[in-house]
Amino acid sequence: MKYNNILVEIENNIAIIIFNRPKVLNAMNTETALELSNAMEKCQEDDNVRVVILTGSGDKAFVAGADINEFKGKSPSEIMRFSELGHGALRLLETMEKPAIAAVNGYALGGGLEISMACDVRFASEKARFGQPEILLGLIPGWGGTQRLARLIGIGRAKELIMSGEQITAQRAYEVGLVNRVFPAEQVMEETKKFAQKLAGMPPFTTKMAKYAINYGYDMALDNAISLEIQCMSQCFSTQDLKEGVAAFLEKRKPNFVGK
Ligand code: CO8
């Protein structure tokens, strides 16, 4: 598939996906959502990719939401398809076996915030702004905002943002647990790559088990979630990397994980 709206770079086992529609602050139209979906499938299949970073082109926006130009004249069933398309892409991102990090370099509004929330970790520029402004257009979030935002920052704060459409700063986003780390604008990409490199050096099957147990255990009753954790943890003992990690600790040396 040829991409017209995203750029994909792969270096040192890290795929960097850049939303690239700077004239509309990287707003997501249907074609971009299809490209994101395809890129997620490719990243999942490619053993050379250990970690995925998502960011926006330019210094103004990560993604300023869905492309509002596409809303004009749409029927509820057409919008339902658009919503399902976005959900499909974000679910691929969220459940991919590899870590995904959002490097939020500017506005992450509406669908942009929703994309970042489907990532495992969010790093932000101190210039970034976050919000779910859909209500100002007469709609509600449609790519997971009503669900993932409440899970990440709590139901009261999620309602506050979704019902007011207000934007919050990166610092406030950090305080409420919406982003993991905040950096000066010129450092956010470098710091994200550094962290991605660290994750890329971890044993991939173990990373996959950690992500699986957290993602699927989160909505389970605690007893079921604990049972899932036991299953996932014991699976790690089938890997060469587990033997290496334990041996390296006992021999007081750095582990050399081989990804098996
Ligand atoms: N869609 C289309 N164009 C956009 C968008 C967008 N989301 N955001 C910005 N643009 C365009 C502007 O129209 C403008 O174009 P032009 O230069 O041709 O006038 C250009 O980008 C630059 O934007 P501004 O001049 O507005 O820049 P400012 O710095 O003044 O403001 C803002 C920046 C605050 C980000 C402002 O552009 C803004 O409020 N944008 C809209 C943000 C928004 O409402 N996002 C939510 C969209 S709805 C959504 O995301 C729902 C997701 C799930 C959908 C599921 C189906 C229902």
Boltz pocket constraint, residues with backbone or C-beta under 6 A from the ligand:
constraints:
  - pocket:
      binder: B
      contacts: [[A, 22], [A, 23], [A, 24], [A, 25], [A, 27], [A, 64], [A, 65], [A, 66], [A, 67], [A, 68], [A, 69], [A, 79], [A, 82], [A, 83], [A, 86], [A, 107], [A, 109], [A, 110], [A, 111], [A, 112], [A, 133], [A, 134], [A, 137], [A, 139], [A, 140], [A, 141], [A, 142], [A, 143]]
      max_distance: 6.0
